[in-house]
């Protein structure tokens, strides 16, 4: 974990800051501010926020356990405030979140979608699989044509697992 930062479970009052970090990333599909508030309420247990020394959010990951695949954590969005980038925070958040989710819910697989041109996210999830000695499968989940707006790139599904988490009960 980068010095001076700590991982925490998001709270509703973090929703506005998380929305701003997502907006300022200029790479994420920005959801409504309301959706980030709901996320912090309804999916806090499967999400993480990184806080600076003053307790302000400087990064986040939103995720949920898939209803039809209860051992799979779907990582929805990952973002780090510009001032906190380049310190390995995204990887630390992903490792911390997946370990917590494994301990609390028994997940052993991580899924996410990434557009082909998003090099930082492609590196993040490829290196995650390598760090955890887990196989990774990639396939197009949503072709560009299924999006209502033109110009959206396809979303490639990364399926990483099974992952063995130290200290987590294997189910």
Chimera marker file (.cmm) of the C-alpha trace (Angstrom):
<marker_set name="trace">
<marker id="1" x="0.000" y="0.000" z="0.000" r="1" g="1" b="0" radius="0.5"/>
<marker id="2" x="1.453" y="3.393" z="-0.894" r="1" g="1" b="0" radius="0.5"/>
<marker id="3" x="2.590" y="5.283" z="2.189" r="1" g="1" b="0" radius="0.5"/>
<marker id="4" x="0.099" y="7.698" z="3.715" r="1" g="1" b="0" radius="0.5"/>
<marker id="5" x="-2.907" y="5.972" z="2.127" r="1" g="1" b="0" radius="0.5"/>
<marker id="6" x="-5.305" y="3.401" z="3.543" r="1" g="1" b="0" radius="0.5"/>
<marker id="7" x="-7.998" y="1.164" z="2.134" r="1" g="1" b="0" radius="0.5"/>
<marker id="8" x="-11.524" y="1.423" z="3.480" r="1" g="1" b="0" radius="0.5"/>
<marker id="9" x="-15.096" y="0.447" z="2.745" r="1" g="1" b="0" radius="0.5"/>
<marker id="10" x="-16.919" y="3.271" z="0.925" r="1" g="1" b="0" radius="0.5"/>
<marker id="11" x="-19.651" y="5.194" z="2.739" r="1" g="1" b="0" radius="0.5"/>
<marker id="12" x="-22.539" y="7.157" z="1.244" r="1" g="1" b="0" radius="0.5"/>
<marker id="13" x="-20.772" y="10.426" z="2.015" r="1" g="1" b="0" radius="0.5"/>
<marker id="14" x="-17.926" y="9.272" z="-0.304" r="1" g="1" b="0" radius="0.5"/>
<marker id="15" x="-20.271" y="9.114" z="-3.313" r="1" g="1" b="0" radius="0.5"/>
<marker id="16" x="-19.697" y="12.697" z="-4.473" r="1" g="1" b="0" radius="0.5"/>
<marker id="17" x="-15.898" y="12.373" z="-4.301" r="1" g="1" b="0" radius="0.5"/>
<marker id="18" x="-16.005" y="9.038" z="-6.107" r="1" g="1" b="0" radius="0.5"/>
<marker id="19" x="-18.161" y="10.591" z="-8.834" r="1" g="1" b="0" radius="0.5"/>
<marker id="20" x="-15.618" y="13.445" z="-9.209" r="1" g="1" b="0" radius="0.5"/>
<marker id="21" x="-12.687" y="11.013" z="-9.438" r="1" g="1" b="0" radius="0.5"/>
<marker id="22" x="-14.573" y="9.042" z="-12.126" r="1" g="1" b="0" radius="0.5"/>
<marker id="23" x="-15.416" y="12.247" z="-14.020" r="1" g="1" b="0" radius="0.5"/>
<marker id="24" x="-11.870" y="13.565" z="-13.829" r="1" g="1" b="0" radius="0.5"/>
<marker id="25" x="-10.402" y="10.262" z="-15.042" r="1" g="1" b="0" radius="0.5"/>
<marker id="26" x="-11.579" y="11.154" z="-18.568" r="1" g="1" b="0" radius="0.5"/>
<marker id="27" x="-11.498" y="7.429" z="-19.411" r="1" g="1" b="0" radius="0.5"/>
<marker id="28" x="-14.399" y="5.904" z="-17.495" r="1" g="1" b="0" radius="0.5"/>
<marker id="29" x="-17.984" y="5.917" z="-18.661" r="1" g="1" b="0" radius="0.5"/>
<marker id="30" x="-19.369" y="8.423" z="-16.152" r="1" g="1" b="0" radius="0.5"/>
<marker id="31" x="-22.512" y="7.315" z="-14.358" r="1" g="1" b="0" radius="0.5"/>
<marker id="32" x="-24.928" y="9.678" z="-12.628" r="1" g="1" b="0" radius="0.5"/>
<marker id="33" x="-23.882" y="11.074" z="-9.249" r="1" g="1" b="0" radius="0.5"/>
<marker id="34" x="-26.928" y="9.305" z="-7.832" r="1" g="1" b="0" radius="0.5"/>
<marker id="35" x="-25.605" y="5.923" z="-8.988" r="1" g="1" b="0" radius="0.5"/>
<marker id="36" x="-22.346" y="6.447" z="-7.076" r="1" g="1" b="0" radius="0.5"/>
<marker id="37" x="-24.325" y="7.260" z="-3.925" r="1" g="1" b="0" radius="0.5"/>
<marker id="38" x="-26.341" y="4.064" z="-4.378" r="1" g="1" b="0" radius="0.5"/>
<marker id="39" x="-23.161" y="2.106" z="-5.054" r="1" g="1" b="0" radius="0.5"/>
<marker id="40" x="-21.666" y="3.318" z="-1.774" r="1" g="1" b="0" radius="0.5"/>
<marker id="41" x="-24.830" y="2.224" z="0.021" r="1" g="1" b="0" radius="0.5"/>
<marker id="42" x="-25.754" y="-1.033" z="-1.699" r="1" g="1" b="0" radius="0.5"/>
<marker id="43" x="-22.406" y="-2.428" z="-2.882" r="1" g="1" b="0" radius="0.5"/>
<marker id="44" x="-19.993" y="-1.070" z="-0.255" r="1" g="1" b="0" radius="0.5"/>
<marker id="45" x="-19.064" y="-4.590" z="0.856" r="1" g="1" b="0" radius="0.5"/>
<marker id="46" x="-17.748" y="-5.392" z="-2.635" r="1" g="1" b="0" radius="0.5"/>
<marker id="47" x="-16.122" y="-2.028" z="-3.312" r="1" g="1" b="0" radius="0.5"/>
<marker id="48" x="-13.138" y="-0.172" z="-1.884" r="1" g="1" b="0" radius="0.5"/>
<marker id="49" x="-11.998" y="3.401" z="-1.451" r="1" g="1" b="0" radius="0.5"/>
<marker id="50" x="-8.430" y="4.591" z="-0.853" r="1" g="1" b="0" radius="0.5"/>
<marker id="51" x="-8.121" y="7.486" z="1.576" r="1" g="1" b="0" radius="0.5"/>
<marker id="52" x="-5.347" y="10.023" z="2.025" r="1" g="1" b="0" radius="0.5"/>
<marker id="53" x="-4.019" y="11.098" z="5.436" r="1" g="1" b="0" radius="0.5"/>
<marker id="54" x="-6.996" y="13.445" z="5.851" r="1" g="1" b="0" radius="0.5"/>
<marker id="55" x="-9.506" y="10.692" z="5.064" r="1" g="1" b="0" radius="0.5"/>
<marker id="56" x="-10.448" y="12.058" z="1.641" r="1" g="1" b="0" radius="0.5"/>
<marker id="57" x="-11.020" y="9.506" z="-1.148" r="1" g="1" b="0" radius="0.5"/>
<marker id="58" x="-8.192" y="9.445" z="-3.723" r="1" g="1" b="0" radius="0.5"/>
<marker id="59" x="-9.162" y="6.237" z="-5.514" r="1" g="1" b="0" radius="0.5"/>
<marker id="60" x="-11.884" y="3.644" z="-5.692" r="1" g="1" b="0" radius="0.5"/>
<marker id="61" x="-12.998" y="0.350" z="-7.138" r="1" g="1" b="0" radius="0.5"/>
<marker id="62" x="-16.660" y="-0.515" z="-7.485" r="1" g="1" b="0" radius="0.5"/>
<marker id="63" x="-17.699" y="-4.124" z="-7.798" r="1" g="1" b="0" radius="0.5"/>
<marker id="64" x="-20.393" y="-6.653" z="-7.075" r="1" g="1" b="0" radius="0.5"/>
<marker id="65" x="-20.809" y="-10.392" z="-6.693" r="1" g="1" b="0" radius="0.5"/>
<marker id="66" x="-22.634" y="-11.744" z="-9.730" r="1" g="1" b="0" radius="0.5"/>
<marker id="67" x="-26.063" y="-13.083" z="-8.747" r="1" g="1" b="0" radius="0.5"/>
<marker id="68" x="-25.817" y="-16.014" z="-11.162" r="1" g="1" b="0" radius="0.5"/>
<marker id="69" x="-22.195" y="-16.743" z="-10.236" r="1" g="1" b="0" radius="0.5"/>
<marker id="70" x="-21.781" y="-16.156" z="-6.474" r="1" g="1" b="0" radius="0.5"/>
<marker id="71" x="-18.051" y="-16.974" z="-6.480" r="1" g="1" b="0" radius="0.5"/>
<marker id="72" x="-17.346" y="-14.223" z="-9.027" r="1" g="1" b="0" radius="0.5"/>
<marker id="73" x="-16.587" y="-10.588" z="-8.210" r="1" g="1" b="0" radius="0.5"/>
<marker id="74" x="-17.286" y="-8.301" z="-11.167" r="1" g="1" b="0" radius="0.5"/>
<marker id="75" x="-15.056" y="-5.221" z="-10.978" r="1" g="1" b="0" radius="0.5"/>
<marker id="76" x="-17.102" y="-2.378" z="-12.445" r="1" g="1" b="0" radius="0.5"/>
<marker id="77" x="-14.852" y="0.686" z="-12.286" r="1" g="1" b="0" radius="0.5"/>
<marker id="78" x="-11.322" y="1.471" z="-11.120" r="1" g="1" b="0" radius="0.5"/>
<marker id="79" x="-10.087" y="5.046" z="-10.796" r="1" g="1" b="0" radius="0.5"/>
<marker id="80" x="-7.274" y="6.896" z="-9.051" r="1" g="1" b="0" radius="0.5"/>
<marker id="81" x="-7.136" y="10.651" z="-8.580" r="1" g="1" b="0" radius="0.5"/>
<marker id="82" x="-4.495" y="12.209" z="-10.805" r="1" g="1" b="0" radius="0.5"/>
<marker id="83" x="-2.402" y="13.359" z="-7.821" r="1" g="1" b="0" radius="0.5"/>
<marker id="84" x="-2.206" y="9.789" z="-6.464" r="1" g="1" b="0" radius="0.5"/>
<marker id="85" x="-1.294" y="7.995" z="-9.709" r="1" g="1" b="0" radius="0.5"/>
<marker id="86" x="1.959" y="6.203" z="-10.395" r="1" g="1" b="0" radius="0.5"/>
<marker id="87" x="2.310" y="4.731" z="-6.894" r="1" g="1" b="0" radius="0.5"/>
<marker id="88" x="0.711" y="1.317" z="-7.408" r="1" g="1" b="0" radius="0.5"/>
<marker id="89" x="-2.556" y="2.346" z="-5.782" r="1" g="1" b="0" radius="0.5"/>
<marker id="90" x="-4.851" y="0.641" z="-8.311" r="1" g="1" b="0" radius="0.5"/>
<marker id="91" x="-3.053" y="-2.692" z="-7.810" r="1" g="1" b="0" radius="0.5"/>
<marker id="92" x="-3.128" y="-2.290" z="-4.009" r="1" g="1" b="0" radius="0.5"/>
<marker id="93" x="-6.868" y="-1.540" z="-4.096" r="1" g="1" b="0" radius="0.5"/>
<marker id="94" x="-7.554" y="-4.529" z="-6.357" r="1" g="1" b="0" radius="0.5"/>
<marker id="95" x="-5.520" y="-6.883" z="-4.157" r="1" g="1" b="0" radius="0.5"/>
<marker id="96" x="-7.141" y="-5.554" z="-0.980" r="1" g="1" b="0" radius="0.5"/>
<marker id="97" x="-10.673" y="-5.672" z="-2.332" r="1" g="1" b="0" radius="0.5"/>
<marker id="98" x="-10.422" y="-9.176" z="-3.765" r="1" g="1" b="0" radius="0.5"/>
<marker id="99" x="-8.857" y="-10.563" z="-0.576" r="1" g="1" b="0" radius="0.5"/>
<marker id="100" x="-11.634" y="-8.999" z="1.534" r="1" g="1" b="0" radius="0.5"/>
<marker id="101" x="-14.327" y="-10.284" z="-0.839" r="1" g="1" b="0" radius="0.5"/>
<marker id="102" x="-12.792" y="-13.773" z="-0.778" r="1" g="1" b="0" radius="0.5"/>
<marker id="103" x="-12.746" y="-13.786" z="3.023" r="1" g="1" b="0" radius="0.5"/>
<marker id="104" x="-16.275" y="-12.408" z="3.377" r="1" g="1" b="0" radius="0.5"/>
<marker id="105" x="-18.130" y="-13.934" z="0.420" r="1" g="1" b="0" radius="0.5"/>
<marker id="106" x="-15.977" y="-16.807" z="-0.844" r="1" g="1" b="0" radius="0.5"/>
<marker id="107" x="-15.225" y="-15.433" z="-4.308" r="1" g="1" b="0" radius="0.5"/>
<marker id="108" x="-12.459" y="-17.151" z="-6.236" r="1" g="1" b="0" radius="0.5"/>
<marker id="109" x="-12.883" y="-15.518" z="-9.644" r="1" g="1" b="0" radius="0.5"/>
<marker id="110" x="-12.561" y="-11.903" z="-10.759" r="1" g="1" b="0" radius="0.5"/>
<marker id="111" x="-14.193" y="-10.528" z="-13.888" r="1" g="1" b="0" radius="0.5"/>
<marker id="112" x="-13.993" y="-7.123" z="-15.482" r="1" g="1" b="0" radius="0.5"/>
<marker id="113" x="-14.412" y="-5.586" z="-18.904" r="1" g="1" b="0" radius="0.5"/>
<marker id="114" x="-11.821" y="-3.377" z="-20.553" r="1" g="1" b="0" radius="0.5"/>
<marker id="115" x="-11.760" y="-1.651" z="-23.908" r="1" g="1" b="0" radius="0.5"/>
<marker id="116" x="-8.806" y="-2.691" z="-26.099" r="1" g="1" b="0" radius="0.5"/>
<marker id="117" x="-7.301" y="0.828" z="-26.074" r="1" g="1" b="0" radius="0.5"/>
<marker id="118" x="-7.244" y="1.141" z="-22.257" r="1" g="1" b="0" radius="0.5"/>
<marker id="119" x="-3.602" y="0.178" z="-21.721" r="1" g="1" b="0" radius="0.5"/>
<marker id="120" x="-3.473" y="0.968" z="-17.963" r="1" g="1" b="0" radius="0.5"/>
<marker id="121" x="-6.462" y="-1.280" z="-17.189" r="1" g="1" b="0" radius="0.5"/>
<marker id="122" x="-5.203" y="-4.024" z="-19.475" r="1" g="1" b="0" radius="0.5"/>
<marker id="123" x="-1.863" y="-3.936" z="-17.582" r="1" g="1" b="0" radius="0.5"/>
<marker id="124" x="-3.605" y="-3.814" z="-14.184" r="1" g="1" b="0" radius="0.5"/>
<marker id="125" x="-5.666" y="-6.956" z="-14.728" r="1" g="1" b="0" radius="0.5"/>
<marker id="126" x="-2.944" y="-8.879" z="-16.578" r="1" g="1" b="0" radius="0.5"/>
<marker id="127" x="-0.461" y="-8.156" z="-13.771" r="1" g="1" b="0" radius="0.5"/>
<marker id="128" x="-3.110" y="-9.064" z="-11.161" r="1" g="1" b="0" radius="0.5"/>
<marker id="129" x="-3.496" y="-12.506" z="-12.751" r="1" g="1" b="0" radius="0.5"/>
<marker id="130" x="0.290" y="-12.921" z="-12.872" r="1" g="1" b="0" radius="0.5"/>
<marker id="131" x="0.745" y="-11.856" z="-9.195" r="1" g="1" b="0" radius="0.5"/>
<marker id="132" x="-1.861" y="-14.396" z="-8.132" r="1" g="1" b="0" radius="0.5"/>
<marker id="133" x="-0.657" y="-17.139" z="-10.498" r="1" g="1" b="0" radius="0.5"/>
<marker id="134" x="-4.194" y="-17.353" z="-11.853" r="1" g="1" b="0" radius="0.5"/>
<marker id="135" x="-5.262" y="-18.152" z="-15.393" r="1" g="1" b="0" radius="0.5"/>
<marker id="136" x="-6.868" y="-15.356" z="-17.386" r="1" g="1" b="0" radius="0.5"/>
<marker id="137" x="-9.303" y="-15.781" z="-20.258" r="1" g="1" b="0" radius="0.5"/>
<marker id="138" x="-10.280" y="-12.919" z="-22.554" r="1" g="1" b="0" radius="0.5"/>
<marker id="139" x="-13.231" y="-12.675" z="-24.919" r="1" g="1" b="0" radius="0.5"/>
<marker id="140" x="-15.369" y="-9.888" z="-26.307" r="1" g="1" b="0" radius="0.5"/>
<marker id="141" x="-18.413" y="-9.540" z="-24.054" r="1" g="1" b="0" radius="0.5"/>
<marker id="142" x="-20.088" y="-6.593" z="-25.768" r="1" g="1" b="0" radius="0.5"/>
<marker id="143" x="-19.358" y="-5.704" z="-29.395" r="1" g="1" b="0" radius="0.5"/>
<marker id="144" x="-19.336" y="-2.018" z="-30.295" r="1" g="1" b="0" radius="0.5"/>
<marker id="145" x="-22.614" y="-2.442" z="-32.202" r="1" g="1" b="0" radius="0.5"/>
<marker id="146" x="-24.672" y="-3.208" z="-29.069" r="1" g="1" b="0" radius="0.5"/>
<marker id="147" x="-24.003" y="0.210" z="-27.513" r="1" g="1" b="0" radius="0.5"/>
<marker id="148" x="-26.626" y="2.875" z="-28.283" r="1" g="1" b="0" radius="0.5"/>
<marker id="149" x="-24.040" y="5.591" z="-28.925" r="1" g="1" b="0" radius="0.5"/>
<marker id="150" x="-21.679" y="5.434" z="-31.855" r="1" g="1" b="0" radius="0.5"/>
<marker id="151" x="-17.960" y="5.242" z="-31.284" r="1" g="1" b="0" radius="0.5"/>
<marker id="152" x="-17.988" y="3.004" z="-28.186" r="1" g="1" b="0" radius="0.5"/>
<marker id="153" x="-15.245" y="0.424" z="-28.344" r="1" g="1" b="0" radius="0.5"/>
<marker id="154" x="-15.993" y="-3.234" z="-27.654" r="1" g="1" b="0" radius="0.5"/>
<marker id="155" x="-15.729" y="-4.381" z="-24.038" r="1" g="1" b="0" radius="0.5"/>
<marker id="156" x="-13.401" y="-7.331" z="-23.553" r="1" g="1" b="0" radius="0.5"/>
<marker id="157" x="-14.245" y="-9.613" z="-20.635" r="1" g="1" b="0" radius="0.5"/>
<marker id="158" x="-11.323" y="-10.681" z="-18.468" r="1" g="1" b="0" radius="0.5"/>
<marker id="159" x="-12.091" y="-13.796" z="-16.409" r="1" g="1" b="0" radius="0.5"/>
<marker id="160" x="-9.334" y="-14.364" z="-13.847" r="1" g="1" b="0" radius="0.5"/>
<marker id="161" x="-9.403" y="-17.472" z="-11.725" r="1" g="1" b="0" radius="0.5"/>
<marker id="162" x="-9.550" y="-19.512" z="-9.843" r="1" g="1" b="0" radius="0.5"/>
<marker id="163" x="-7.533" y="-17.316" z="-7.496" r="1" g="1" b="0" radius="0.5"/>
<marker id="164" x="-6.218" y="-18.745" z="-4.238" r="1" g="1" b="0" radius="0.5"/>
<marker id="165" x="-6.397" y="-16.129" z="-1.500" r="1" g="1" b="0" radius="0.5"/>
<marker id="166" x="-4.246" y="-16.590" z="1.614" r="1" g="1" b="0" radius="0.5"/>
<marker id="167" x="-6.376" y="-16.776" z="4.744" r="1" g="1" b="0" radius="0.5"/>
<marker id="168" x="-9.636" y="-17.168" z="2.822" r="1" g="1" b="0" radius="0.5"/>
<marker id="169" x="-11.628" y="-20.331" z="3.274" r="1" g="1" b="0" radius="0.5"/>
<marker id="170" x="-11.813" y="-22.263" z="0.019" r="1" g="1" b="0" radius="0.5"/>
<marker id="171" x="-15.403" y="-23.306" z="-0.696" r="1" g="1" b="0" radius="0.5"/>
<link id1="1" id2="2" r="1" g="1" b="0" radius="0.2"/>
<link id1="2" id2="3" r="1" g="1" b="0" radius="0.2"/>
<link id1="3" id2="4" r="1" g="1" b="0" radius="0.2"/>
<link id1="4" id2="5" r="1" g="1" b="0" radius="0.2"/>
<link id1="5" id2="6" r="1" g="1" b="0" radius="0.2"/>
<link id1="6" id2="7" r="1" g="1" b="0" radius="0.2"/>
<link id1="7" id2="8" r="1" g="1" b="0" radius="0.2"/>
<link id1="8" id2="9" r="1" g="1" b="0" radius="0.2"/>
<link id1="9" id2="10" r="1" g="1" b="0" radius="0.2"/>
<link id1="10" id2="11" r="1" g="1" b="0" radius="0.2"/>
<link id1="11" id2="12" r="1" g="1" b="0" radius="0.2"/>
<link id1="12" id2="13" r="1" g="1" b="0" radius="0.2"/>
<link id1="13" id2="14" r="1" g="1" b="0" radius="0.2"/>
<link id1="14" id2="15" r="1" g="1" b="0" radius="0.2"/>
<link id1="15" id2="16" r="1" g="1" b="0" radius="0.2"/>
<link id1="16" id2="17" r="1" g="1" b="0" radius="0.2"/>
<link id1="17" id2="18" r="1" g="1" b="0" radius="0.2"/>
<link id1="18" id2="19" r="1" g="1" b="0" radius="0.2"/>
<link id1="19" id2="20" r="1" g="1" b="0" radius="0.2"/>
<link id1="20" id2="21" r="1" g="1" b="0" radius="0.2"/>
<link id1="21" id2="22" r="1" g="1" b="0" radius="0.2"/>
<link id1="22" id2="23" r="1" g="1" b="0" radius="0.2"/>
<link id1="23" id2="24" r="1" g="1" b="0" radius="0.2"/>
<link id1="24" id2="25" r="1" g="1" b="0" radius="0.2"/>
<link id1="25" id2="26" r="1" g="1" b="0" radius="0.2"/>
<link id1="26" id2="27" r="1" g="1" b="0" radius="0.2"/>
<link id1="27" id2="28" r="1" g="1" b="0" radius="0.2"/>
<link id1="28" id2="29" r="1" g="1" b="0" radius="0.2"/>
<link id1="29" id2="30" r="1" g="1" b="0" radius="0.2"/>
<link id1="30" id2="31" r="1" g="1" b="0" radius="0.2"/>
<link id1="31" id2="32" r="1" g="1" b="0" radius="0.2"/>
<link id1="32" id2="33" r="1" g="1" b="0" radius="0.2"/>
<link id1="33" id2="34" r="1" g="1" b="0" radius="0.2"/>
<link id1="34" id2="35" r="1" g="1" b="0" radius="0.2"/>
<link id1="35" id2="36" r="1" g="1" b="0" radius="0.2"/>
<link id1="36" id2="37" r="1" g="1" b="0" radius="0.2"/>
<link id1="37" id2="38" r="1" g="1" b="0" radius="0.2"/>
<link id1="38" id2="39" r="1" g="1" b="0" radius="0.2"/>
<link id1="39" id2="40" r="1" g="1" b="0" radius="0.2"/>
<link id1="40" id2="41" r="1" g="1" b="0" radius="0.2"/>
<link id1="41" id2="42" r="1" g="1" b="0" radius="0.2"/>
<link id1="42" id2="43" r="1" g="1" b="0" radius="0.2"/>
<link id1="43" id2="44" r="1" g="1" b="0" radius="0.2"/>
<link id1="44" id2="45" r="1" g="1" b="0" radius="0.2"/>
<link id1="45" id2="46" r="1" g="1" b="0" radius="0.2"/>
<link id1="46" id2="47" r="1" g="1" b="0" radius="0.2"/>
<link id1="47" id2="48" r="1" g="1" b="0" radius="0.2"/>
<link id1="48" id2="49" r="1" g="1" b="0" radius="0.2"/>
<link id1="49" id2="50" r="1" g="1" b="0" radius="0.2"/>
<link id1="50" id2="51" r="1" g="1" b="0" radius="0.2"/>
<link id1="51" id2="52" r="1" g="1" b="0" radius="0.2"/>
<link id1="52" id2="53" r="1" g="1" b="0" radius="0.2"/>
<link id1="53" id2="54" r="1" g="1" b="0" radius="0.2"/>
<link id1="54" id2="55" r="1" g="1" b="0" radius="0.2"/>
<link id1="55" id2="56" r="1" g="1" b="0" radius="0.2"/>
<link id1="56" id2="57" r="1" g="1" b="0" radius="0.2"/>
<link id1="57" id2="58" r="1" g="1" b="0" radius="0.2"/>
<link id1="58" id2="59" r="1" g="1" b="0" radius="0.2"/>
<link id1="59" id2="60" r="1" g="1" b="0" radius="0.2"/>
<link id1="60" id2="61" r="1" g="1" b="0" radius="0.2"/>
<link id1="61" id2="62" r="1" g="1" b="0" radius="0.2"/>
<link id1="62" id2="63" r="1" g="1" b="0" radius="0.2"/>
<link id1="63" id2="64" r="1" g="1" b="0" radius="0.2"/>
<link id1="64" id2="65" r="1" g="1" b="0" radius="0.2"/>
<link id1="65" id2="66" r="1" g="1" b="0" radius="0.2"/>
<link id1="66" id2="67" r="1" g="1" b="0" radius="0.2"/>
<link id1="67" id2="68" r="1" g="1" b="0" radius="0.2"/>
<link id1="68" id2="69" r="1" g="1" b="0" radius="0.2"/>
<link id1="69" id2="70" r="1" g="1" b="0" radius="0.2"/>
<link id1="70" id2="71" r="1" g="1" b="0" radius="0.2"/>
<link id1="71" id2="72" r="1" g="1" b="0" radius="0.2"/>
<link id1="72" id2="73" r="1" g="1" b="0" radius="0.2"/>
<link id1="73" id2="74" r="1" g="1" b="0" radius="0.2"/>
<link id1="74" id2="75" r="1" g="1" b="0" radius="0.2"/>
<link id1="75" id2="76" r="1" g="1" b="0" radius="0.2"/>
<link id1="76" id2="77" r="1" g="1" b="0" radius="0.2"/>
<link id1="77" id2="78" r="1" g="1" b="0" radius="0.2"/>
<link id1="78" id2="79" r="1" g="1" b="0" radius="0.2"/>
<link id1="79" id2="80" r="1" g="1" b="0" radius="0.2"/>
<link id1="80" id2="81" r="1" g="1" b="0" radius="0.2"/>
<link id1="81" id2="82" r="1" g="1" b="0" radius="0.2"/>
<link id1="82" id2="83" r="1" g="1" b="0" radius="0.2"/>
<link id1="83" id2="84" r="1" g="1" b="0" radius="0.2"/>
<link id1="84" id2="85" r="1" g="1" b="0" radius="0.2"/>
<link id1="85" id2="86" r="1" g="1" b="0" radius="0.2"/>
<link id1="86" id2="87" r="1" g="1" b="0" radius="0.2"/>
<link id1="87" id2="88" r="1" g="1" b="0" radius="0.2"/>
<link id1="88" id2="89" r="1" g="1" b="0" radius="0.2"/>
<link id1="89" id2="90" r="1" g="1" b="0" radius="0.2"/>
<link id1="90" id2="91" r="1" g="1" b="0" radius="0.2"/>
<link id1="91" id2="92" r="1" g="1" b="0" radius="0.2"/>
<link id1="92" id2="93" r="1" g="1" b="0" radius="0.2"/>
<link id1="93" id2="94" r="1" g="1" b="0" radius="0.2"/>
<link id1="94" id2="95" r="1" g="1" b="0" radius="0.2"/>
<link id1="95" id2="96" r="1" g="1" b="0" radius="0.2"/>
<link id1="96" id2="97" r="1" g="1" b="0" radius="0.2"/>
<link id1="97" id2="98" r="1" g="1" b="0" radius="0.2"/>
<link id1="98" id2="99" r="1" g="1" b="0" radius="0.2"/>
<link id1="99" id2="100" r="1" g="1" b="0" radius="0.2"/>
<link id1="100" id2="101" r="1" g="1" b="0" radius="0.2"/>
<link id1="101" id2="102" r="1" g="1" b="0" radius="0.2"/>
<link id1="102" id2="103" r="1" g="1" b="0" radius="0.2"/>
<link id1="103" id2="104" r="1" g="1" b="0" radius="0.2"/>
<link id1="104" id2="105" r="1" g="1" b="0" radius="0.2"/>
<link id1="105" id2="106" r="1" g="1" b="0" radius="0.2"/>
<link id1="106" id2="107" r="1" g="1" b="0" radius="0.2"/>
<link id1="107" id2="108" r="1" g="1" b="0" radius="0.2"/>
<link id1="108" id2="109" r="1" g="1" b="0" radius="0.2"/>
<link id1="109" id2="110" r="1" g="1" b="0" radius="0.2"/>
<link id1="110" id2="111" r="1" g="1" b="0" radius="0.2"/>
<link id1="111" id2="112" r="1" g="1" b="0" radius="0.2"/>
<link id1="112" id2="113" r="1" g="1" b="0" radius="0.2"/>
<link id1="113" id2="114" r="1" g="1" b="0" radius="0.2"/>
<link id1="114" id2="115" r="1" g="1" b="0" radius="0.2"/>
<link id1="115" id2="116" r="1" g="1" b="0" radius="0.2"/>
<link id1="116" id2="117" r="1" g="1" b="0" radius="0.2"/>
<link id1="117" id2="118" r="1" g="1" b="0" radius="0.2"/>
<link id1="118" id2="119" r="1" g="1" b="0" radius="0.2"/>
<link id1="119" id2="120" r="1" g="1" b="0" radius="0.2"/>
<link id1="120" id2="121" r="1" g="1" b="0" radius="0.2"/>
<link id1="121" id2="122" r="1" g="1" b="0" radius="0.2"/>
<link id1="122" id2="123" r="1" g="1" b="0" radius="0.2"/>
<link id1="123" id2="124" r="1" g="1" b="0" radius="0.2"/>
<link id1="124" id2="125" r="1" g="1" b="0" radius="0.2"/>
<link id1="125" id2="126" r="1" g="1" b="0" radius="0.2"/>
<link id1="126" id2="127" r="1" g="1" b="0" radius="0.2"/>
<link id1="127" id2="128" r="1" g="1" b="0" radius="0.2"/>
<link id1="128" id2="129" r="1" g="1" b="0" radius="0.2"/>
<link id1="129" id2="130" r="1" g="1" b="0" radius="0.2"/>
<link id1="130" id2="131" r="1" g="1" b="0" radius="0.2"/>
<link id1="131" id2="132" r="1" g="1" b="0" radius="0.2"/>
<link id1="132" id2="133" r="1" g="1" b="0" radius="0.2"/>
<link id1="133" id2="134" r="1" g="1" b="0" radius="0.2"/>
<link id1="134" id2="135" r="1" g="1" b="0" radius="0.2"/>
<link id1="135" id2="136" r="1" g="1" b="0" radius="0.2"/>
<link id1="136" id2="137" r="1" g="1" b="0" radius="0.2"/>
<link id1="137" id2="138" r="1" g="1" b="0" radius="0.2"/>
<link id1="138" id2="139" r="1" g="1" b="0" radius="0.2"/>
<link id1="139" id2="140" r="1" g="1" b="0" radius="0.2"/>
<link id1="140" id2="141" r="1" g="1" b="0" radius="0.2"/>
<link id1="141" id2="142" r="1" g="1" b="0" radius="0.2"/>
<link id1="142" id2="143" r="1" g="1" b="0" radius="0.2"/>
<link id1="143" id2="144" r="1" g="1" b="0" radius="0.2"/>
<link id1="144" id2="145" r="1" g="1" b="0" radius="0.2"/>
<link id1="145" id2="146" r="1" g="1" b="0" radius="0.2"/>
<link id1="146" id2="147" r="1" g="1" b="0" radius="0.2"/>
<link id1="147" id2="148" r="1" g="1" b="0" radius="0.2"/>
<link id1="148" id2="149" r="1" g="1" b="0" radius="0.2"/>
<link id1="149" id2="150" r="1" g="1" b="0" radius="0.2"/>
<link id1="150" id2="151" r="1" g="1" b="0" radius="0.2"/>
<link id1="151" id2="152" r="1" g="1" b="0" radius="0.2"/>
<link id1="152" id2="153" r="1" g="1" b="0" radius="0.2"/>
<link id1="153" id2="154" r="1" g="1" b="0" radius="0.2"/>
<link id1="154" id2="155" r="1" g="1" b="0" radius="0.2"/>
<link id1="155" id2="156" r="1" g="1" b="0" radius="0.2"/>
<link id1="156" id2="157" r="1" g="1" b="0" radius="0.2"/>
<link id1="157" id2="158" r="1" g="1" b="0" radius="0.2"/>
<link id1="158" id2="159" r="1" g="1" b="0" radius="0.2"/>
<link id1="159" id2="160" r="1" g="1" b="0" radius="0.2"/>
<link id1="160" id2="161" r="1" g="1" b="0" radius="0.2"/>
<link id1="161" id2="162" r="1" g="1" b="0" radius="0.2"/>
<link id1="162" id2="163" r="1" g="1" b="0" radius="0.2"/>
<link id1="163" id2="164" r="1" g="1" b="0" radius="0.2"/>
<link id1="164" id2="165" r="1" g="1" b="0" radius="0.2"/>
<link id1="165" id2="166" r="1" g="1" b="0" radius="0.2"/>
<link id1="166" id2="167" r="1" g="1" b="0" radius="0.2"/>
<link id1="167" id2="168" r="1" g="1" b="0" radius="0.2"/>
<link id1="168" id2="169" r="1" g="1" b="0" radius="0.2"/>
<link id1="169" id2="170" r="1" g="1" b="0" radius="0.2"/>
<link id1="170" id2="171" r="1" g="1" b="0" radius="0.2"/>
</marker_set>
